[in-house]
Amino acid sequence: MMIETTILINAGLLQKLTKVSINTGVSRGSIISVLLKRYAIDNERCSVQWSRVKYQERNAGEARHRLHLMLNPDEYEFFLDLRKVFKKSVSSCVAESIIKYLDEMLCKIKSNTDNYRYKNYSFCRVTLDGVVCWILSWGVPRKPLTQLRLE
């Protein structure tokens, strides 16, 4: 089951993304997934709490387009986690990742998308001293989640 969603993207970034998609034969959604995985790794210590979600800055005269994406359920949940953890809209995270990583990730995208695409999302509920805790896993830990020390 795929999940359909949309993001807003400026015309220049959409054009760049589409060009890479055509040149590699990889869907724009797959490319975005690769880029957001890299974005999450590079920003893993930049979580924000007690703040509102920040959206892309509006530039006068800049055209934005609605881009429809078909995502695997694990990718969709991962994208929502990015919004929650970094307090940025998914569209904003996508725009930043295209600017920062698209050129660099192009070789990896061309060689084999399955090795770099986000996979193995899971979350579990744990109760500690009567407090409900949710553990979000952006991969598969070596030890079962119940054996991990919470930091």
Buried (B, 14 or more C-beta within 10 A) or exposed (E): EEBEBEBBBBEEBBEBBEEBBEEBEBEBBBBBBBBBBBBBEEBEEEEEEEEEEEEBEEEEEEEBEEBEBBBBEBBBBBBEBBBEBBBBBBBBBBBBBBEBBBEEBBEBBEEEBEEBBBBEBBEEEEEEEEEEEEBBBBEEEEEEBEEEEEE
